[in-house]
Each structure stands twice: as structure tokens, then as C-alpha cells.
Amino acid sequence: MTTTAIRTKVHKYIDEADTKVLEVVYQLLEVYRQGNSSLMKVEQQKEILKRSAAYKAGKTKGYSLSEARKRVKQKLSV
């Protein structure tokens, strides 16, 4: 698809979009404009890196989705 075709489709979609969609598009464009490749705040990025390092060092344990569901069900049935 050409740039012109994409631009035309985006303009049409924006013209018909509701407020929530417009807010999301605006936020994505702001992230792009600022050159920040992540939608997370710096504090969130730091927390993820900290948790990842703890996991890799064996200080914390991760759970699969099925394990997490099982644990939640156990906690809720108590």
C-alpha cells in the first residue's frame, strides 16, 4: 500500500473515530514524535528490569498461566 493510500485511510478513520480511539492515536503519535520507542514510563521500565534481574538470579519465581490460574483458584476457595 502506498503512503498516499495509507494517509487517506487513516484520515477517513480519524474523521469517524470516537474519543477513546482519538486519545490512543494521539498518545501513540506523541510517543513517536518524542522518539521514545516504549509506551511505558521510565519508572515502569526500571521496575521490569529489576524484576527480570531478580528472576534471572533465582531470587524470585515465575509462574505459567495455568499455574497462576491454579494458584488464584486456590486462594479464592479459601
KAKAMO-V500933 format. One line per field, one symbol per residue. psi: psi as a letter, one per 40 degrees, with the letter a starting at -180 (. if undefined). A space follows every 50 residues. Layout:
psi->???
This chain:
psi->hidddddddddddddeiidddddddddddddddeeheieiiddddddddd ddddddeediiiiidddddddddddde.
